[in-house]
Amino acid sequence: MKKRYSEEQIIGFLREAESGIPLKELCRLHGFSEASFYLWRSKFGGMNVSDAKRLKELEAENARLKRMLANALLENEVTKEALLKKW
């Protein structure tokens, strides 16, 4: 699924809201819902662009490590089953 807005754009929207633009107007101007705004604020509130990039890198690394762990556990399970069948 492709995201419609980048993290940089989202942080820009949050900064606009902090500067005093009414939320309804901000949503109308950029074409997103208030629910999206509040979701983004909970995730990116107080961040700057470099923080968001680092968060994205850490999330990607975390996903990679989870895949590696799942593969290692699966390989371990297959090895155990193979050893049990030989005896």
N, CA, C and O atoms as a Tinker XYZ file with bonds, in Angstrom:
   348  protein
     1  N      0.839000   -1.186000    0.000000    73     2
     2  CA     0.000000    0.000000    0.000000    64     1     3
     3  C      0.883000    1.248000    0.000000    63     2     4     5
     4  O      1.753000    1.396000    0.857000    81     3
     5  N      0.660000    2.127000   -0.946000    73     3     6
     6  CA     1.447000    3.350000   -1.038000    64     5     7
     7  C      0.827000    4.427000   -0.160000    63     6     8     9
     8  O     -0.381000    4.663000   -0.168000    81     7
     9  N      1.705000    5.062000    0.590000    73     7    10
    10  CA     1.227000    6.154000    1.435000    64     9    11
    11  C      1.012000    7.389000    0.568000    63    10    12    13
    12  O      1.753000    7.650000   -0.380000    81    11
    13  N     -0.007000    8.122000    0.920000    73    11    14
    14  CA    -0.314000    9.325000    0.148000    64    13    15
    15  C      0.623000   10.481000    0.520000    63    14    16    17
    16  O      0.969000   11.302000   -0.330000    81    15
    17  N      1.026000   10.537000    1.777000    73    15    18
    18  CA     1.885000   11.622000    2.258000    64    17    19
    19  C      3.157000   11.046000    2.871000    63    18    20    21
    20  O      3.125000   10.009000    3.533000    81    19
    21  N      4.271000   11.730000    2.644000    73    19    22
    22  CA     5.537000   11.315000    3.244000    64    21    23
    23  C      5.592000   11.811000    4.690000    63    22    24    25
    24  O      4.808000   12.665000    5.104000    81    23
    25  N      6.530000   11.257000    5.437000    73    23    26
    26  CA     6.704000   11.706000    6.819000    64    25    27
    27  C      7.028000   13.191000    6.880000    63    26    28    29
    28  O      6.582000   13.898000    7.784000    81    27
    29  N      7.814000   13.658000    5.906000    73    27    30
    30  CA     8.182000   15.076000    5.872000    64    29    31
    31  C      6.947000   15.953000    5.682000    63    30    32    33
    32  O      6.808000   16.991000    6.329000    81    31
    33  N      6.047000   15.525000    4.785000    73    31    34
    34  CA     4.821000   16.286000    4.565000    64    33    35
    35  C      3.952000   16.290000    5.819000    63    34    36    37
    36  O      3.397000   17.323000    6.194000    81    35
    37  N      3.838000   15.139000    6.458000    73    35    38
    38  CA     3.008000   15.021000    7.658000    64    37    39
    39  C      3.529000   15.945000    8.753000    63    38    40    41
    40  O      2.751000   16.637000    9.410000    81    39
    41  N      4.833000   15.956000    8.945000    73    39    42
    42  CA     5.413000   16.846000    9.963000    64    41    43
    43  C      5.154000   18.302000    9.597000    63    42    44    45
    44  O      4.923000   19.134000   10.475000    81    43
    45  N      5.192000   18.611000    8.308000    73    43    46
    46  CA     4.848000   19.960000    7.861000    64    45    47
    47  C      3.414000   20.321000    8.210000    63    46    48    49
    48  O      3.142000   21.439000    8.649000    81    47
    49  N      2.488000   19.374000    8.015000    73    47    50
    50  CA     1.089000   19.615000    8.376000    64    49    51
    51  C      0.954000   19.874000    9.873000    63    50    52    53
    52  O      0.225000   20.771000   10.298000    81    51
    53  N      1.666000   19.074000   10.664000    73    51    54
    54  CA     1.597000   19.251000   12.121000    64    53    55
    55  C      2.134000   20.621000   12.530000    63    54    56    57
    56  O      1.593000   21.266000   13.429000    81    55
    57  N      3.212000   21.064000   11.857000    73    55    58
    58  CA     3.773000   22.390000   12.158000    64    57    59
    59  C      2.777000   23.491000   11.777000    63    58    60    61
    60  O      2.641000   24.483000   12.492000    81    59
    61  N      2.086000   23.313000   10.658000    73    59    62
    62  CA     1.077000   24.297000   10.252000    64    61    63
    63  C     -0.015000   24.400000   11.308000    63    62    64    65
    64  O     -0.460000   25.496000   11.647000    81    63
    65  N     -0.442000   23.254000   11.823000    73    63    66
    66  CA    -1.488000   23.259000   12.848000    64    65    67
    67  C     -0.994000   23.962000   14.109000    63    66    68    69
    68  O     -1.747000   24.690000   14.755000    81    67
    69  N      0.283000   23.740000   14.458000    73    67    70
    70  CA     0.857000   24.397000   15.638000    64    69    71
    71  C      0.936000   25.905000   15.452000    63    70    72    73
    72  O      0.883000   26.658000   16.424000    81    71
    73  N      1.064000   26.351000   14.190000    73    71    74
    74  CA     1.184000   27.796000   13.947000    64    73    75
    75  C     -0.148000   28.513000   14.045000    63    74    76    77
    76  O     -0.194000   29.742000   13.997000    81    75
    77  N     -1.238000   27.757000   14.184000    73    75    78
    78  CA    -2.516000   28.400000   14.432000    64    77    79
    79  C     -3.559000   28.243000   13.345000    63    78    80    81
    80  O     -4.661000   28.775000   13.478000    81    79
    81  N     -3.248000   27.532000   12.275000    73    79    82
    82  CA    -4.251000   27.308000   11.229000    64    81    83
    83  C     -5.339000   26.392000   11.796000    63    82    84    85
    84  O     -5.024000   25.354000   12.378000    81    83
    85  N     -6.612000   26.762000   11.636000    73    83    86
    86  CA    -7.686000   25.893000   12.141000    64    85    87
    87  C     -7.623000   24.511000   11.498000    63    86    88    89
    88  O     -7.358000   24.384000   10.303000    81    87
    89  N     -7.868000   23.482000   12.299000    73    87    90
    90  CA    -7.728000   22.105000   11.838000    64    89    91
    91  C     -8.627000   21.799000   10.650000    63    90    92    93
    92  O     -8.187000   21.167000    9.689000    81    91
    93  N     -9.871000   22.235000   10.702000    73    91    94
    94  CA   -10.795000   21.959000    9.584000    64    93    95
    95  C    -10.271000   22.557000    8.280000    63    94    96    97
    96  O    -10.370000   21.932000    7.224000    81    95
    97  N     -9.718000   23.757000    8.353000    73    95    98
    98  CA    -9.175000   24.395000    7.155000    64    97    99
    99  C     -7.931000   23.663000    6.659000    63    98   100   101
   100  O     -7.763000   23.464000    5.456000    81    99
   101  N     -7.067000   23.265000    7.576000    73    99   102
   102  CA    -5.858000   22.525000    7.218000    64   101   103
   103  C     -6.217000   21.213000    6.515000    63   102   104   105
   104  O     -5.614000   20.857000    5.502000    81   103
   105  N     -7.197000   20.505000    7.061000    73   103   106
   106  CA    -7.646000   19.246000    6.456000    64   105   107
   107  C     -8.212000   19.484000    5.062000    63   106   108   109
   108  O     -7.930000   18.720000    4.139000    81   107
   109  N     -8.995000   20.521000    4.908000    73   107   110
   110  CA    -9.601000   20.824000    3.608000    64   109   111
   111  C     -8.532000   21.203000    2.591000    63   110   112   113
   112  O     -8.583000   20.753000    1.446000    81   111
   113  N     -7.568000   22.024000    2.994000    73   111   114
   114  CA    -6.516000   22.478000    2.080000    64   113   115
   115  C     -5.678000   21.322000    1.535000    63   114   116   117
   116  O     -5.335000   21.299000    0.354000    81   115
   117  N     -5.353000   20.365000    2.402000    73   115   118
   118  CA    -4.430000   19.297000    2.017000    64   117   119
   119  C     -5.132000   17.975000    1.711000    63   118   120   121
   120  O     -4.491000   17.039000    1.233000    81   119
   121  N     -6.433000   17.881000    1.976000    73   119   122
   122  CA    -7.185000   16.702000    1.584000    64   121   123
   123  C     -7.028000   15.480000    2.470000    63   122   124   125
   124  O     -6.969000   14.357000    1.971000    81   123
   125  N     -6.958000   15.684000    3.772000    73   123   126
   126  CA    -6.930000   14.546000    4.695000    64   125   127
   127  C     -7.975000   14.761000    5.775000    63   126   128   129
   128  O     -8.490000   15.866000    5.942000    81   127
   129  N     -8.286000   13.702000    6.503000    73   127   130
   130  CA    -9.333000   13.777000    7.525000    64   129   131
   131  C     -8.759000   14.203000    8.876000    63   130   132   133
   132  O     -7.553000   14.128000    9.111000    81   131
   133  N     -9.642000   14.644000    9.743000    73   131   134
   134  CA    -9.220000   14.987000   11.100000    64   133   135
   135  C     -8.701000   13.746000   11.811000    63   134   136   137
   136  O     -7.764000   13.830000   12.605000    81   135
   137  N     -9.308000   12.588000   11.528000    73   135   138
   138  CA    -8.839000   11.340000   12.147000    64   137   139
   139  C     -7.386000   11.059000   11.761000    63   138   140   141
   140  O     -6.578000   10.649000   12.595000    81   139
   141  N     -7.066000   11.286000   10.484000    73   139   142
   142  CA    -5.680000   11.101000   10.032000    64   141   143
   143  C     -4.754000   12.059000   10.766000    63   142   144   145
   144  O     -3.666000   11.673000   11.193000    81   143
   145  N     -5.183000   13.301000   10.912000    73   143   146
   146  CA    -4.362000   14.294000   11.605000    64   145   147
   147  C     -4.045000   13.843000   13.033000    63   146   148   149
   148  O     -2.896000   13.901000   13.470000    81   147
   149  N     -5.074000   13.394000   13.751000    73   147   150
   150  CA    -4.854000   12.976000   15.146000    64   149   151
   151  C     -3.986000   11.729000   15.228000    63   150   152   153
   152  O     -3.191000   11.584000   16.157000    81   151
   153  N     -4.132000   10.827000   14.260000    73   151   154
   154  CA    -3.276000    9.639000   14.208000    64   153   155
   155  C     -1.824000   10.050000   13.981000    63   154   156   157
   156  O     -0.918000    9.559000   14.654000    81   155
   157  N     -1.613000   10.952000   13.028000    73   155   158
   158  CA    -0.268000   11.437000   12.747000    64   157   159
   159  C      0.316000   12.176000   13.941000    63   158   160   161
   160  O      1.494000   12.022000   14.262000    81   159
   161  N     -0.516000   12.979000   14.596000    73   159   162
   162  CA    -0.020000   13.736000   15.741000    64   161   163
   163  C      0.433000   12.797000   16.847000    63   162   164   165
   164  O      1.428000   13.061000   17.522000    81   163
   165  N     -0.305000   11.686000   17.037000    73   163   166
   166  CA     0.100000   10.736000   18.077000    64   165   167
   167  C      1.411000   10.045000   17.721000    63   166   168   169
   168  O      2.185000    9.687000   18.609000    81   167
   169  N      1.664000    9.856000   16.423000    73   167   170
   170  CA     2.888000    9.174000   16.005000    64   169   171
   171  C      4.060000   10.130000   15.828000    63   170   172   173
   172  O      5.177000    9.823000   16.245000    81   171
   173  N      3.820000   11.284000   15.214000    73   171   174
   174  CA     4.907000   12.186000   14.841000    64   173   175
   175  C      4.955000   13.482000   15.647000    63   174   176   177
   176  O      5.831000   14.313000   15.408000    81   175
   177  N      4.045000   13.673000   16.588000    73   175   178
   178  CA     4.012000   14.916000   17.350000    64   177   179
   179  C      5.326000   15.175000   18.065000    63   178   180   181
   180  O      5.848000   14.293000   18.748000    81   179
   181  N      5.859000   16.368000   17.914000    73   179   182
   182  CA     7.108000   16.744000   18.572000    64   181   183
   183  C      8.353000   16.314000   17.818000    63   182   184   185
   184  O      9.465000   16.584000   18.272000    81   183
   185  N      8.200000   15.661000   16.693000    73   183   186
   186  CA     9.362000   15.218000   15.910000    64   185   187
   187  C      9.726000   16.253000   14.863000    63   186   188   189
   188  O      8.902000   17.057000   14.427000    81   187
   189  N     10.984000   16.204000   14.479000    73   187   190
   190  CA    11.374000   16.950000   13.293000    64   189   191
   191  C     11.640000   15.936000   12.184000    63   190   192   193
   192  O     11.514000   14.732000   12.404000    81   191
   193  N     12.003000   16.408000   11.007000    73   191   194
   194  CA    12.138000   15.525000    9.851000    64   193   195
   195  C     13.215000   14.464000   10.084000    63   194   196   197
   196  O     13.021000   13.304000    9.719000    81   195
   197  N     14.348000   14.841000   10.686000    73   195   198
   198  CA    15.412000   13.858000   10.903000    64   197   199
   199  C     14.966000   12.780000   11.897000    63   198   200   201
   200  O     15.350000   11.618000   11.760000    81   199
   201  N     14.161000   13.155000   12.895000    73   199   202
   202  CA    13.625000   12.158000   13.826000    64   201   203
   203  C     12.723000   11.168000   13.098000    63   202   204   205
   204  O     12.774000    9.966000   13.360000    81   203
   205  N     11.902000   11.669000   12.191000    73   203   206
   206  CA    10.979000   10.808000   11.442000    64   205   207
   207  C     11.755000    9.856000   10.534000    63   206   208   209
   208  O     11.394000    8.687000   10.402000    81   207
   209  N     12.812000   10.354000    9.913000    73   207   210
   210  CA    13.632000    9.483000    9.066000    64   209   211
   211  C     14.287000    8.387000    9.898000    63   210   212   213
   212  O     14.352000    7.233000    9.474000    81   211
   213  N     14.770000    8.749000   11.076000    73   211   214
   214  CA    15.397000    7.763000   11.960000    64   213   215
   215  C     14.369000    6.731000   12.418000    63   214   216   217
   216  O     14.673000    5.540000   12.480000    81   215
   217  N     13.155000    7.179000   12.739000    73   215   218
   218  CA    12.083000    6.260000   13.127000    64   217   219
   219  C     11.805000    5.275000   11.997000    63   218   220   221
   220  O     11.645000    4.079000   12.244000    81   219
   221  N     11.747000    5.759000   10.775000    73   219   222
   222  CA    11.489000    4.895000    9.623000    64   221   223
   223  C     12.613000    3.872000    9.464000    63   222   224   225
   224  O     12.348000    2.703000    9.184000    81   223
   225  N     13.860000    4.299000    9.639000    73   223   226
   226  CA    14.999000    3.383000    9.554000    64   225   227
   227  C     14.922000    2.311000   10.641000    63   226   228   229
   228  O     15.161000    1.132000   10.376000    81   227
   229  N     14.589000    2.724000   11.858000    73   227   230
   230  CA    14.496000    1.767000   12.962000    64   229   231
   231  C     13.355000    0.772000   12.749000    63   230   232   233
   232  O     13.497000   -0.410000   13.062000    81   231
   233  N     12.223000    1.247000   12.217000    73   231   234
   234  CA    11.105000    0.347000   11.937000    64   233   235
   235  C     11.491000   -0.675000   10.877000    63   234   236   237
   236  O     11.131000   -1.847000   10.987000    81   235
   237  N     12.225000   -0.240000    9.845000    73   235   238
   238  CA    12.672000   -1.164000    8.796000    64   237   239
   239  C     13.656000   -2.184000    9.361000    63   238   240   241
   240  O     13.578000   -3.370000    9.041000    81   239
   241  N     14.581000   -1.721000   10.203000    73   239   242
   242  CA    15.544000   -2.635000   10.820000    64   241   243
   243  C     14.839000   -3.634000   11.729000    63   242   244   245
   244  O     15.179000   -4.817000   11.741000    81   243
   245  N     13.865000   -3.161000   12.484000    73   243   246
   246  CA    13.105000   -4.035000   13.373000    64   245   247
   247  C     12.373000   -5.116000   12.574000    63   246   248   249
   248  O     12.363000   -6.281000   12.973000    81   247
   249  N     11.765000   -4.740000   11.457000    73   247   250
   250  CA    11.069000   -5.711000   10.611000    64   249   251
   251  C     12.054000   -6.739000   10.055000    63   250   252   253
   252  O     11.745000   -7.930000    9.999000    81   251
   253  N     13.231000   -6.283000    9.645000    73   251   254
   254  CA    14.253000   -7.191000    9.119000    64   253   255
   255  C     14.699000   -8.181000   10.197000    63   254   256   257
   256  O     14.833000   -9.375000    9.929000    81   255
   257  N     14.926000   -7.687000   11.409000    73   255   258
   258  CA    15.355000   -8.554000   12.505000    64   257   259
   259  C     14.275000   -9.567000   12.883000    63   258   260   261
   260  O     14.580000  -10.715000   13.205000    81   259
   261  N     13.018000   -9.141000   12.843000    73   259   262
   262  CA    11.912000  -10.066000   13.126000    64   261   263
   263  C     11.855000  -11.176000   12.086000    63   262   264   265
   264  O     11.624000  -12.336000   12.426000    81   263
   265  N     12.066000  -10.823000   10.813000    73   263   266
   266  CA    12.092000  -11.847000    9.759000    64   265   267
   267  C     13.245000  -12.820000    9.976000    63   266   268   269
   268  O     13.081000  -14.030000    9.817000    81   267
   269  N     14.416000  -12.288000   10.341000    73   267   270
   270  CA    15.575000  -13.143000   10.589000    64   269   271
   271  C     15.296000  -14.104000   11.739000    63   270   272   273
   272  O     15.636000  -15.284000   11.654000    81   271
   273  N     14.682000  -13.614000   12.806000    73   271   274
   274  CA    14.354000  -14.463000   13.951000    64   273   275
   275  C     13.351000  -15.532000   13.551000    63   274   276   277
   276  O     13.509000  -16.695000   13.924000    81   275
   277  N     12.335000  -15.164000   12.808000    73   275   278
   278  CA    11.326000  -16.135000   12.373000    64   277   279
   279  C     11.965000  -17.216000   11.511000    63   278   280   281
   280  O     11.657000  -18.398000   11.666000    81   279
   281  N     12.854000  -16.819000   10.604000    73   279   282
   282  CA    13.539000  -17.806000    9.759000    64   281   283
   283  C     14.420000  -18.731000   10.589000    63   282   284   285
   284  O     14.452000  -19.938000   10.346000    81   283
   285  N     15.133000  -18.176000   11.564000    73   283   286
   286  CA    16.001000  -18.997000   12.416000    64   285   287
   287  C     15.169000  -19.982000   13.244000    63   286   288   289
   288  O     15.550000  -21.144000   13.382000    81   287
   289  N     14.046000  -19.533000   13.789000    73   287   290
   290  CA    13.181000  -20.424000   14.566000    64   289   291
   291  C     12.608000  -21.531000   13.692000    63   290   292   293
   292  O     12.524000  -22.683000   14.116000    81   291
   293  N     12.216000  -21.180000   12.474000    73   291   294
   294  CA    11.680000  -22.178000   11.554000    64   293   295
   295  C     12.748000  -23.204000   11.189000    63   294   296   297
   296  O     12.481000  -24.406000   11.172000    81   295
   297  N     13.945000  -22.730000   10.901000    73   295   298
   298  CA    15.049000  -23.628000   10.567000    64   297   299
   299  C     15.366000  -24.551000   11.739000    63   298   300   301
   300  O     15.643000  -25.735000   11.547000    81   299
   301  N     15.325000  -24.011000   12.941000    73   299   302
   302  CA    15.575000  -24.798000   14.151000    64   301   303
   303  C     14.512000  -25.890000   14.306000    63   302   304   305
   304  O     14.830000  -27.032000   14.638000    81   303
   305  N     13.273000  -25.535000   14.067000    73   303   306
   306  CA    12.172000  -26.495000   14.183000    64   305   307
   307  C     12.303000  -27.610000   13.144000    63   306   308   309
   308  O     12.096000  -28.782000   13.458000    81   307
   309  N     12.644000  -27.246000   11.922000    73   307   310
   310  CA    12.824000  -28.238000   10.863000    64   309   311
   311  C     13.974000  -29.176000   11.204000    63   310   312   313
   312  O     13.874000  -30.384000   10.991000    81   311
   313  N     15.051000  -28.635000   11.725000    73   311   314
   314  CA    16.203000  -29.452000   12.114000    64   313   315
   315  C     15.820000  -30.425000   13.220000    63   314   316   317
   316  O     16.197000  -31.596000   13.167000    81   315
   317  N     15.086000  -29.965000   14.209000    73   315   318
   318  CA    14.638000  -30.852000   15.296000    64   317   319
   319  C     13.792000  -31.997000   14.756000    63   318   320   321
   320  O     13.979000  -33.151000   15.142000    81   319
   321  N     12.860000  -31.673000   13.859000    73   319   322
   322  CA    12.001000  -32.718000   13.289000    64   321   323
   323  C     12.815000  -33.721000   12.485000    63   322   324   325
   324  O     12.560000  -34.923000   12.555000    81   323
   325  N     13.787000  -33.242000   11.725000    73   323   326
   326  CA    14.626000  -34.138000   10.933000    64   325   327
   327  C     15.437000  -35.055000   11.837000    63   326   328   329
   328  O     15.584000  -36.238000   11.531000    81   327
   329  N     15.961000  -34.548000   12.929000    73   327   330
   330  CA    16.741000  -35.354000   13.857000    64   329   331
   331  C     15.890000  -36.402000   14.547000    63   330   332   333
   332  O     16.341000  -37.526000   14.770000    81   331
   333  N     14.657000  -36.039000   14.886000    73   331   334
   334  CA    13.779000  -36.993000   15.545000    64   333   335
   335  C     13.407000  -38.145000   14.607000    63   334   336   337
   336  O     13.261000  -39.278000   15.066000    81   335
   337  N     13.255000  -37.891000   13.347000    73   335   338
   338  CA    12.881000  -38.924000   12.382000    64   337   339
   339  C     14.015000  -39.899000   12.120000    63   338   340   341
   340  O     13.762000  -41.061000   11.803000    81   339
   341  N     15.251000  -39.456000   12.245000    73   339   342
   342  CA    16.407000  -40.331000   11.997000    64   341   343
   343  C     16.564000  -41.366000   13.107000    63   342   344   345
   344  O     17.107000  -42.441000   12.849000    81   343
   345  N     16.131000  -41.101000   14.279000    73   343   346
   346  CA    16.338000  -42.011000   15.397000    64   345   347
   347  C     15.173000  -42.914000   15.467000    63   346   348
   348  O     15.114000  -43.781000   16.338000    81   347
